[in-house]
Amino acid sequence: MAEKPTAAFVLSLIGGIFILLGAIVVMAIMSAIGSFMVIGGSADILVIYGAVGLIFAIIVLVGAVMLWMKPQQHVAWGVIVLLFSLFSIISLGGFFIGLILGLVGGILGIVWKPPAPMAPGMAPPMMPPSMPPP
């Protein structure tokens, strides 16, 4: 078993990157649409949704990095990744790919079990030095 939640880290990191890119695309498209609108400001609220998605993406990325840096707190960081990936749906959730990858990464971070410490007398069996390798 791994010393760190590698699969949770990788999936959460890729999901966070997709959420970040999706939020940037939403902000760029809506600000471009808003620049063509003379009357009304409905595109402004969508730019705000993109900015909130940007913040959520940064939180997912920080949660992914903290899953790797502090594996003893894997449940807390897994919950953060899971929740903020779910919240990112307001900015299209990173084209929904980031949403799904973040959810799976957060779940894997929550259920990851650290390796059990070995008792002093429980060393793995070793071959006698006189035997040739198979």
C-alpha positions as CSV (number, residue, x, y, z in Angstrom):
1,M,0.0,0.0,0.0
2,A,1.3,3.5,-0.8
3,E,2.6,5.9,1.8
4,K,0.6,8.7,0.2
5,P,-2.8,8.9,-1.5
6,T,-1.3,9.1,-5.0
7,A,-4.4,8.4,-7.0
8,A,-6.5,10.9,-5.0
9,F,-3.8,13.5,-5.4
10,V,-3.4,13.0,-9.2
11,L,-7.2,12.9,-9.9
12,S,-7.9,15.9,-7.7
13,L,-5.0,17.9,-9.3
14,I,-6.2,17.2,-12.8
15,G,-9.8,17.9,-11.8
16,G,-8.7,21.2,-10.2
17,I,-6.8,22.2,-13.4
18,F,-9.9,21.4,-15.5
19,I,-12.1,23.5,-13.1
20,L,-9.6,26.4,-13.4
21,L,-9.6,26.3,-17.2
22,G,-13.4,26.0,-17.3
23,A,-13.7,29.1,-15.0
24,I,-11.3,31.1,-17.1
25,V,-13.2,30.2,-20.3
26,V,-16.5,31.1,-18.7
27,M,-15.1,34.5,-17.6
28,A,-13.5,35.2,-21.0
29,I,-16.6,34.3,-23.0
30,M,-19.0,36.2,-20.7
31,S,-16.9,39.3,-20.6
32,A,-16.6,39.2,-24.4
33,I,-20.4,38.8,-24.7
34,G,-20.9,41.6,-22.1
35,S,-18.7,44.0,-24.1
36,F,-21.1,43.6,-27.1
37,M,-24.2,44.2,-25.0
38,V,-25.4,47.8,-25.0
39,I,-28.4,47.5,-22.6
40,G,-28.7,45.1,-19.7
41,G,-26.0,43.4,-17.7
42,S,-26.9,39.7,-17.5
43,A,-23.4,38.7,-18.6
44,D,-21.9,40.5,-15.6
45,I,-23.4,37.9,-13.2
46,L,-21.9,35.1,-15.3
47,V,-18.5,36.7,-15.1
48,I,-19.0,36.7,-11.3
49,Y,-19.9,33.0,-11.5
50,G,-16.6,32.4,-13.4
51,A,-14.7,34.3,-10.7
52,V,-16.3,32.2,-8.0
53,G,-15.4,29.1,-10.0
54,L,-11.8,30.3,-10.2
55,I,-11.7,30.6,-6.4
56,F,-13.2,27.1,-6.1
57,A,-10.6,25.7,-8.5
58,I,-7.8,27.2,-6.4
59,I,-9.2,25.6,-3.3
60,V,-9.5,22.2,-5.1
61,L,-5.8,22.6,-6.2
62,V,-4.7,23.5,-2.7
63,G,-6.7,20.5,-1.3
64,A,-5.0,18.2,-3.8
65,V,-1.5,19.5,-2.9
66,M,-2.3,19.1,0.8
67,L,-3.5,15.5,0.3
68,W,0.0,14.9,-0.9
69,M,1.8,17.0,1.7
70,K,-0.1,15.9,4.7
71,P,-1.5,12.4,4.2
72,Q,-2.3,12.0,7.9
73,Q,-5.1,14.6,7.3
74,H,-6.5,12.8,4.2
75,V,-10.1,12.9,5.4
76,A,-10.2,16.6,5.9
77,W,-8.5,17.4,2.6
78,G,-10.6,14.8,0.7
79,V,-13.8,16.4,2.0
80,I,-12.5,19.9,0.9
81,V,-11.7,18.6,-2.6
82,L,-15.0,16.8,-2.8
83,L,-17.2,19.8,-1.7
84,F,-15.4,22.4,-3.7
85,S,-15.4,20.2,-6.8
86,L,-19.2,19.9,-6.3
87,F,-19.6,23.6,-5.8
88,S,-17.7,24.3,-9.0
89,I,-20.8,23.3,-11.0
90,I,-21.8,27.0,-11.0
91,S,-19.0,27.6,-13.4
92,L,-19.7,24.5,-15.5
93,G,-17.4,22.3,-13.2
94,G,-14.5,22.4,-15.6
95,F,-16.5,21.2,-18.5
96,F,-17.9,18.6,-16.1
97,I,-14.7,16.6,-16.5
98,G,-13.1,18.5,-13.7
99,L,-16.2,18.0,-11.5
100,I,-16.1,14.3,-12.0
101,L,-12.4,13.9,-11.5
102,G,-12.5,16.1,-8.4
103,L,-15.4,14.1,-6.9
104,V,-13.5,10.8,-7.5
105,G,-10.3,12.2,-6.2
106,G,-12.0,13.6,-3.1
107,I,-13.7,10.2,-2.4
108,L,-10.4,8.4,-2.9
109,G,-8.8,10.9,-0.5
110,I,-11.4,10.2,2.1
111,V,-11.3,6.4,1.9
112,W,-7.5,6.0,1.6
113,K,-6.0,4.0,4.4
114,P,-2.4,4.7,5.5
115,P,-0.2,1.7,5.7
116,A,-0.3,-0.1,9.1
117,P,3.0,0.2,11.0
118,M,4.8,-3.1,11.3
119,A,5.5,-4.5,14.7
120,P,9.2,-4.9,15.6
121,G,9.1,-8.7,15.3
122,M,7.1,-8.7,12.1
123,A,9.8,-8.2,9.5
124,P,9.0,-9.6,6.0
125,P,10.5,-13.1,5.5
126,M,13.9,-13.1,3.9
127,M,15.6,-15.8,1.9
128,P,18.6,-17.5,3.5
129,P,21.8,-16.1,2.0
130,S,22.9,-19.5,0.9
131,M,19.9,-20.0,-1.5
132,P,20.3,-18.7,-5.1
133,P,17.5,-16.4,-6.4
134,P,14.7,-18.2,-8.3
